[in-house]
Amino acid sequence: MPATEPSTAPWKPWSAFVSCVCIWGSTFLVIRIGNAAVPPLWGATLRLVVAGVILFGLAAVLRQPLPRGAALRAAATYGLFQFGGNFSLLYWGETVVPSGMAAVIFATIPLSTALFTRAFGLEQLTRAKIVGAVVALAGVALIMSSRLERAGLIPMLAILIATWLACIGTIALKKGPRQPVIPLNAVACAVGAPVCFALSVLAGEPRALPATAAAVIPIVYLAVAGSVGAFVIFTWLVGRWPITRTSYIAVLLPLVALTLGTLVLGERFSPAAIAGSAVVLIGVAIGLQIVRAPGARPAAGVRP
């Protein structure tokens, strides 16, 4: 698929970029709001069930076949790690961790992906990526140190591990054959939902169906906007922009999430947490070569 399409109006990719930032940046806040009305693992289960029903319906209407063979294995692995593991840990972690801090930790995903792809022999590891990863992890450690007195270390670690599971899921998907995104995600939701449900049972959560607006609205928003809408927009954007440019979405998510968390929930952060957030974003900027690390050479070109 070409990196750019000259026939596409210039404003359309930028609109898609901004839409992804706004939608995904808001999901951290909505998850935290939803956790106040619905147990976290049960809420993640319901989100995936609703999204899966929509995606299977769209696949049927569009007559897109479900994946088979290697494509099915890739979609199932993606769903296991990205939806089952990642969502479970993120939802549970946000019962304690402010939504803005969770988004800051998720901003390390581009660097974690770079490290994992090198481990799997898919990409080269540059000095900038190494320096950026070290700086970003130092920032995460600083944020975690600010939460120790509030017994927030384990939930923070859970969210960090969630980012790693998301990376593993994405790598598994990349290693599989290319396939239509709607049936792919339908299968992924079908795999992730039982994982979240099983963990909800093990955690002893009450699993009543939501009956109030405070419980229903977050689930619907996260399923429709977060799990269906934003992914379709992002996939469209990847087909028209270099992948390195689209990855900047992750860097901007904390700006939206921190702002919304402060305005809507009145989330407040200690000086150490604020400093740690800044260090994380600096590390990500170094790893993505938005800014240069000391001694790093300018990139000769961009590889998709």
Contacts in CASP RR format, 6 or more apart in sequence:
PFRMAT RR
TARGET T0000
AUTHOR 0000-0000-0000
METHOD contacts of the structure
MODEL  1
MPATEPSTAPWKPWSAFVSCVCIWGSTFLVIRIGNAAVPPLWGATLRLVV
AGVILFGLAAVLRQPLPRGAALRAAATYGLFQFGGNFSLLYWGETVVPSG
MAAVIFATIPLSTALFTRAFGLEQLTRAKIVGAVVALAGVALIMSSRLER
AGLIPMLAILIATWLACIGTIALKKGPRQPVIPLNAVACAVGAPVCFALS
VLAGEPRALPATAAAVIPIVYLAVAGSVGAFVIFTWLVGRWPITRTSYIA
VLLPLVALTLGTLVLGERFSPAAIAGSAVVLIGVAIGLQIVRAPGARPAA
GVRP
1 238 0 8 1.000
1 239 0 8 1.000
2 239 0 8 1.000
3 239 0 8 1.000
3 240 0 8 1.000
3 241 0 8 1.000
3 242 0 8 1.000
3 304 0 8 1.000
4 240 0 8 1.000
4 241 0 8 1.000
4 242 0 8 1.000
5 239 0 8 1.000
5 240 0 8 1.000
8 240 0 8 1.000
12 240 0 8 1.000
13 237 0 8 1.000
13 240 0 8 1.000
13 241 0 8 1.000
16 233 0 8 1.000
16 234 0 8 1.000
16 236 0 8 1.000
16 237 0 8 1.000
16 240 0 8 1.000
17 237 0 8 1.000
17 241 0 8 1.000
17 246 0 8 1.000
17 249 0 8 1.000
19 230 0 8 1.000
19 233 0 8 1.000
20 230 0 8 1.000
20 233 0 8 1.000
20 234 0 8 1.000
20 237 0 8 1.000
20 249 0 8 1.000
21 249 0 8 1.000
21 252 0 8 1.000
21 253 0 8 1.000
21 256 0 8 1.000
22 256 0 8 1.000
23 225 0 8 1.000
23 226 0 8 1.000
23 229 0 8 1.000
23 230 0 8 1.000
23 233 0 8 1.000
24 226 0 8 1.000
24 230 0 8 1.000
24 249 0 8 1.000
24 253 0 8 1.000
25 103 0 8 1.000
25 253 0 8 1.000
25 256 0 8 1.000
25 257 0 8 1.000
25 260 0 8 1.000
26 225 0 8 1.000
26 256 0 8 1.000
26 257 0 8 1.000
26 260 0 8 1.000
27 222 0 8 1.000
27 225 0 8 1.000
27 226 0 8 1.000
28 94 0 8 1.000
28 99 0 8 1.000
28 100 0 8 1.000
28 102 0 8 1.000
28 103 0 8 1.000
28 106 0 8 1.000
28 253 0 8 1.000
28 257 0 8 1.000
28 260 0 8 1.000
29 99 0 8 1.000
29 100 0 8 1.000
29 257 0 8 1.000
29 260 0 8 1.000
29 261 0 8 1.000
29 264 0 8 1.000
29 265 0 8 1.000
30 218 0 8 1.000
30 221 0 8 1.000
30 222 0 8 1.000
31 90 0 8 1.000
31 91 0 8 1.000
31 94 0 8 1.000
31 99 0 8 1.000
31 102 0 8 1.000
31 218 0 8 1.000
31 222 0 8 1.000
32 94 0 8 1.000
32 98 0 8 1.000
32 99 0 8 1.000
32 102 0 8 1.000
32 261 0 8 1.000
32 265 0 8 1.000
33 214 0 8 1.000
33 218 0 8 1.000
33 264 0 8 1.000
33 265 0 8 1.000
34 43 0 8 1.000
34 214 0 8 1.000
34 215 0 8 1.000
34 218 0 8 1.000
34 219 0 8 1.000
35 43 0 8 1.000
35 91 0 8 1.000
35 94 0 8 1.000
35 95 0 8 1.000
36 214 0 8 1.000
37 210 0 8 1.000
37 212 0 8 1.000
37 214 0 8 1.000
37 215 0 8 1.000
37 218 0 8 1.000
38 46 0 8 1.000
38 210 0 8 1.000
38 215 0 8 1.000
38 218 0 8 1.000
38 219 0 8 1.000
39 200 0 8 1.000
39 203 0 8 1.000
39 205 0 8 1.000
39 206 0 8 1.000
39 207 0 8 1.000
40 91 0 8 1.000
40 92 0 8 1.000
40 93 0 8 1.000
40 94 0 8 1.000
40 95 0 8 1.000
40 205 0 8 1.000
41 88 0 8 1.000
41 91 0 8 1.000
41 92 0 8 1.000
41 196 0 8 1.000
41 197 0 8 1.000
41 199 0 8 1.000
41 200 0 8 1.000
41 203 0 8 1.000
41 205 0 8 1.000
42 196 0 8 1.000
42 197 0 8 1.000
42 200 0 8 1.000
42 205 0 8 1.000
42 206 0 8 1.000
42 207 0 8 1.000
43 91 0 8 1.000
43 196 0 8 1.000
43 219 0 8 1.000
44 84 0 8 1.000
44 87 0 8 1.000
44 88 0 8 1.000
44 91 0 8 1.000
44 196 0 8 1.000
45 193 0 8 1.000
45 196 0 8 1.000
45 197 0 8 1.000
45 200 0 8 1.000
46 210 0 8 1.000
46 219 0 8 1.000
46 223 0 8 1.000
47 87 0 8 1.000
47 219 0 8 1.000
47 222 0 8 1.000
47 223 0 8 1.000
47 227 0 8 1.000
48 83 0 8 1.000
48 84 0 8 1.000
48 87 0 8 1.000
48 189 0 8 1.000
48 192 0 8 1.000
48 193 0 8 1.000
48 196 0 8 1.000
48 223 0 8 1.000
48 227 0 8 1.000
49 189 0 8 1.000
49 193 0 8 1.000
50 219 0 8 1.000
50 220 0 8 1.000
50 223 0 8 1.000
50 224 0 8 1.000
51 185 0 8 1.000
51 189 0 8 1.000
51 223 0 8 1.000
51 224 0 8 1.000
51 227 0 8 1.000
51 228 0 8 1.000
52 185 0 8 1.000
52 186 0 8 1.000
52 189 0 8 1.000
52 190 0 8 1.000
52 193 0 8 1.000
52 223 0 8 1.000
52 227 0 8 1.000
54 223 0 8 1.000
54 224 0 8 1.000
54 228 0 8 1.000
55 182 0 8 1.000
55 183 0 8 1.000
55 185 0 8 1.000
55 186 0 8 1.000
55 189 0 8 1.000
55 228 0 8 1.000
56 183 0 8 1.000
56 186 0 8 1.000
56 190 0 8 1.000
57 186 0 8 1.000
58 64 0 8 1.000
58 182 0 8 1.000
58 186 0 8 1.000
59 65 0 8 1.000
59 66 0 8 1.000
59 180 0 8 1.000
59 182 0 8 1.000
59 183 0 8 1.000
59 186 0 8 1.000
62 182 0 8 1.000
64 180 0 8 1.000
64 182 0 8 1.000
64 183 0 8 1.000
65 183 0 8 1.000
66 72 0 8 1.000
66 183 0 8 1.000
66 186 0 8 1.000
66 187 0 8 1.000
67 74 0 8 1.000
67 75 0 8 1.000
67 179 0 8 1.000
67 183 0 8 1.000
67 184 0 8 1.000
67 187 0 8 1.000
70 176 0 8 1.000
70 177 0 8 1.000
71 176 0 8 1.000
71 177 0 8 1.000
71 179 0 8 1.000
71 184 0 8 1.000
72 187 0 8 1.000
73 176 0 8 1.000
74 172 0 8 1.000
74 173 0 8 1.000
74 175 0 8 1.000
74 176 0 8 1.000
74 177 0 8 1.000
74 179 0 8 1.000
75 173 0 8 1.000
75 179 0 8 1.000
75 183 0 8 1.000
75 184 0 8 1.000
75 185 0 8 1.000
75 187 0 8 1.000
75 188 0 8 1.000
75 191 0 8 1.000
76 187 0 8 1.000
76 188 0 8 1.000
76 191 0 8 1.000
77 169 0 8 1.000
77 172 0 8 1.000
77 173 0 8 1.000
78 169 0 8 1.000
78 170 0 8 1.000
78 172 0 8 1.000
78 173 0 8 1.000
78 184 0 8 1.000
78 188 0 8 1.000
79 169 0 8 1.000
79 187 0 8 1.000
79 188 0 8 1.000
79 189 0 8 1.000
79 191 0 8 1.000
79 192 0 8 1.000
80 169 0 8 1.000
80 191 0 8 1.000
80 192 0 8 1.000
80 195 0 8 1.000
81 165 0 8 1.000
81 166 0 8 1.000
81 168 0 8 1.000
81 169 0 8 1.000
81 172 0 8 1.000
82 165 0 8 1.000
82 166 0 8 1.000
82 169 0 8 1.000
82 170 0 8 1.000
82 173 0 8 1.000
82 188 0 8 1.000
83 188 0 8 1.000
83 189 0 8 1.000
83 191 0 8 1.000
83 192 0 8 1.000
83 193 0 8 1.000
83 195 0 8 1.000
83 196 0 8 1.000
84 191 0 8 1.000
84 192 0 8 1.000
84 193 0 8 1.000
84 195 0 8 1.000
84 196 0 8 1.000
85 162 0 8 1.000
85 165 0 8 1.000
85 192 0 8 1.000
85 195 0 8 1.000
85 196 0 8 1.000
86 162 0 8 1.000
86 163 0 8 1.000
86 165 0 8 1.000
86 166 0 8 1.000
87 162 0 8 1.000
87 192 0 8 1.000
87 196 0 8 1.000
88 162 0 8 1.000
88 195 0 8 1.000
88 196 0 8 1.000
88 199 0 8 1.000
89 158 0 8 1.000
89 159 0 8 1.000
89 161 0 8 1.000
89 162 0 8 1.000
89 165 0 8 1.000
90 102 0 8 1.000
90 158 0 8 1.000
90 159 0 8 1.000
90 162 0 8 1.000
91 196 0 8 1.000
92 155 0 8 1.000
92 158 0 8 1.000
93 102 0 8 1.000
93 155 0 8 1.000
93 156 0 8 1.000
93 158 0 8 1.000
93 159 0 8 1.000
94 102 0 8 1.000
94 155 0 8 1.000
94 159 0 8 1.000
95 155 0 8 1.000
96 150 0 8 1.000
96 151 0 8 1.000
96 152 0 8 1.000
96 155 0 8 1.000
97 147 0 8 1.000
97 152 0 8 1.000
97 155 0 8 1.000
97 156 0 8 1.000
97 159 0 8 1.000
98 261 0 8 1.000
98 265 0 8 1.000
98 267 0 8 1.000
98 269 0 8 1.000
99 257 0 8 1.000
99 260 0 8 1.000
99 261 0 8 1.000
99 265 0 8 1.000
99 267 0 8 1.000
100 254 0 8 1.000
100 257 0 8 1.000
100 258 0 8 1.000
100 260 0 8 1.000
100 261 0 8 1.000
100 267 0 8 1.000
101 143 0 8 1.000
101 147 0 8 1.000
101 156 0 8 1.000
101 269 0 8 1.000
101 273 0 8 1.000
101 277 0 8 1.000
102 159 0 8 1.000
102 257 0 8 1.000
103 253 0 8 1.000
103 254 0 8 1.000
103 256 0 8 1.000
103 257 0 8 1.000
103 258 0 8 1.000
104 140 0 8 1.000
104 143 0 8 1.000
104 254 0 8 1.000
104 257 0 8 1.000
104 258 0 8 1.000
104 276 0 8 1.000
104 277 0 8 1.000
104 280 0 8 1.000
104 281 0 8 1.000
105 140 0 8 1.000
105 143 0 8 1.000
105 156 0 8 1.000
105 159 0 8 1.000
105 160 0 8 1.000
105 163 0 8 1.000
105 280 0 8 1.000
106 159 0 8 1.000
106 163 0 8 1.000
106 166 0 8 1.000
106 250 0 8 1.000
106 253 0 8 1.000
106 254 0 8 1.000
107 136 0 8 1.000
107 250 0 8 1.000
107 251 0 8 1.000
107 253 0 8 1.000
107 254 0 8 1.000
107 280 0 8 1.000
107 281 0 8 1.000
107 284 0 8 1.000
108 133 0 8 1.000
108 136 0 8 1.000
108 137 0 8 1.000
108 140 0 8 1.000
108 160 0 8 1.000
108 163 0 8 1.000
108 280 0 8 1.000
108 284 0 8 1.000
109 163 0 8 1.000
109 166 0 8 1.000
109 167 0 8 1.000
109 250 0 8 1.000
110 247 0 8 1.000
110 250 0 8 1.000
110 251 0 8 1.000
110 284 0 8 1.000
110 287 0 8 1.000
110 288 0 8 1.000
111 129 0 8 1.000
111 132 0 8 1.000
111 133 0 8 1.000
111 136 0 8 1.000
111 283 0 8 1.000
111 284 0 8 1.000
111 287 0 8 1.000
111 288 0 8 1.000
112 133 0 8 1.000
112 163 0 8 1.000
112 164 0 8 1.000
112 167 0 8 1.000
113 167 0 8 1.000
113 170 0 8 1.000
113 171 0 8 1.000
114 123 0 8 1.000
114 125 0 8 1.000
114 129 0 8 1.000
114 133 0 8 1.000
114 287 0 8 1.000
115 125 0 8 1.000
115 129 0 8 1.000
115 133 0 8 1.000
116 164 0 8 1.000
116 167 0 8 1.000
116 168 0 8 1.000
116 171 0 8 1.000
117 123 0 8 1.000
117 171 0 8 1.000
118 124 0 8 1.000
118 125 0 8 1.000
120 171 0 8 1.000
120 175 0 8 1.000
122 171 0 8 1.000
122 174 0 8 1.000
122 175 0 8 1.000
123 303 0 8 1.000
126 296 0 8 1.000
126 299 0 8 1.000
127 293 0 8 1.000
127 295 0 8 1.000
127 296 0 8 1.000
127 297 0 8 1.000
128 286 0 8 1.000
128 287 0 8 1.000
128 289 0 8 1.000
128 292 0 8 1.000
128 293 0 8 1.000
128 296 0 8 1.000
128 299 0 8 1.000
129 287 0 8 1.000
131 283 0 8 1.000
131 286 0 8 1.000
131 287 0 8 1.000
131 293 0 8 1.000
131 294 0 8 1.000
131 296 0 8 1.000
132 283 0 8 1.000
132 284 0 8 1.000
132 286 0 8 1.000
132 287 0 8 1.000
132 293 0 8 1.000
133 283 0 8 1.000
133 287 0 8 1.000
135 279 0 8 1.000
135 282 0 8 1.000
135 283 0 8 1.000
135 286 0 8 1.000
136 279 0 8 1.000
136 280 0 8 1.000
136 282 0 8 1.000
136 283 0 8 1.000
136 284 0 8 1.000
138 279 0 8 1.000
139 275 0 8 1.000
139 276 0 8 1.000
139 277 0 8 1.000
139 279 0 8 1.000
139 280 0 8 1.000
139 283 0 8 1.000
140 156 0 8 1.000
140 160 0 8 1.000
140 276 0 8 1.000
140 280 0 8 1.000
142 272 0 8 1.000
142 273 0 8 1.000
142 275 0 8 1.000
142 276 0 8 1.000
142 279 0 8 1.000
143 156 0 8 1.000
143 272 0 8 1.000
143 273 0 8 1.000
143 276 0 8 1.000
143 277 0 8 1.000
143 280 0 8 1.000
144 152 0 8 1.000
144 153 0 8 1.000
144 156 0 8 1.000
144 157 0 8 1.000
145 272 0 8 1.000
146 269 0 8 1.000
146 270 0 8 1.000
146 272 0 8 1.000
146 273 0 8 1.000
146 276 0 8 1.000
147 153 0 8 1.000
147 156 0 8 1.000
147 273 0 8 1.000
173 184 0 8 1.000
181 231 0 8 1.000
181 232 0 8 1.000
181 235 0 8 1.000
182 232 0 8 1.000
185 227 0 8 1.000
185 228 0 8 1.000
185 231 0 8 1.000
189 227 0 8 1.000
200 207 0 8 1.000
201 207 0 8 1.000
210 216 0 8 1.000
210 219 0 8 1.000
234 246 0 8 1.000
234 249 0 8 1.000
237 246 0 8 1.000
238 246 0 8 1.000
242 302 0 8 1.000
242 304 0 8 1.000
243 304 0 8 1.000
244 288 0 8 1.000
244 302 0 8 1.000
244 304 0 8 1.000
247 288 0 8 1.000
248 288 0 8 1.000
248 290 0 8 1.000
250 284 0 8 1.000
251 281 0 8 1.000
251 284 0 8 1.000
251 285 0 8 1.000
251 288 0 8 1.000
251 290 0 8 1.000
254 277 0 8 1.000
254 280 0 8 1.000
254 281 0 8 1.000
258 267 0 8 1.000
258 277 0 8 1.000
261 267 0 8 1.000
262 268 0 8 1.000
269 277 0 8 1.000
282 291 0 8 1.000
285 291 0 8 1.000
286 292 0 8 1.000
286 293 0 8 1.000
286 296 0 8 1.000
287 293 0 8 1.000
289 296 0 8 1.000
289 299 0 8 1.000
292 298 0 8 1.000
END
